[in-house]
């Protein structure tokens, strides 16, 4: 995952689709199913990004200590 807005593209499409359903369908609260799905998908995307970030941090080699140099 790259961690930018492109990872959240399915969430944005689902939000736009639920807004369109709210405008087109008479009982507007039917679109809340799409809204709930978008919130769940956003949470899953965020959790996947956080897990990938932690895996990269764990796989990185430990920082090396530089040798001290004498100041003149």
C-alpha positions in Angstrom: 0.0 0.0 0.0 1.2 3.4 -0.9 -0.7 5.3 1.8 -2.1 8.0 -0.4 -5.6 8.9 -1.5 -5.6 6.2 -4.2 -6.0 3.5 -1.5 -9.3 5.1 -0.5 -10.7 5.2 -4.0 -13.3 2.4 -3.4 -14.5 4.2 -0.3 -15.0 7.4 -2.3 -16.9 5.6 -5.1 -19.1 3.9 -2.5 -19.8 7.3 -0.8 -20.7 8.9 -4.2 -23.0 6.0 -5.1 -24.8 6.1 -1.7 -25.3 9.9 -2.2 -26.8 9.2 -5.6 -29.1 6.6 -4.1 -30.1 9.1 -1.5 -31.1 11.6 -4.2 -32.9 9.1 -6.4 -34.8 6.9 -4.0 -37.8 8.1 -2.1 -36.8 6.8 1.4 -33.4 8.4 1.6 -32.3 6.3 4.6 -31.8 3.3 2.3 -28.5 4.9 1.3 -27.3 4.4 4.8 -26.4 0.8 3.9 -23.8 2.2 1.4 -22.6 4.7 3.9 -22.1 2.0 6.5 -20.2 -0.1 4.0 -18.0 2.8 3.1 -17.1 3.5 6.7 -16.3 -0.2 7.2 -14.2 -0.3 4.1 -12.3 2.9 5.2 -11.6 1.3 8.6 -10.3 -1.9 6.9 -8.1 0.1 4.5 -6.7 2.1 7.4 -6.0 -1.0 9.4 -4.2 -2.6 6.4 -2.1 0.5 5.9 -1.1 0.5 9.6 -0.2 -3.2 9.5 1.9 -2.7 6.4 3.7 0.2 8.0 4.4 -1.9 11.1 5.7 -4.8 9.0 8.1 -2.4 7.1 9.3 -1.0 10.4 9.9 -4.5 11.8 11.7 -5.7 8.7 14.1 -2.7 8.6 17.5 -3.3 10.0 18.3 -1.7 13.4 20.0 1.6 13.2 23.8 1.5 13.5 25.7 3.5 16.0 28.3 5.8 14.6 31.7 5.8 16.1 32.5 8.9 18.1 35.0 11.2 16.7 37.2 13.5 18.6 36.7 17.2 18.3 39.7 19.3 18.0 
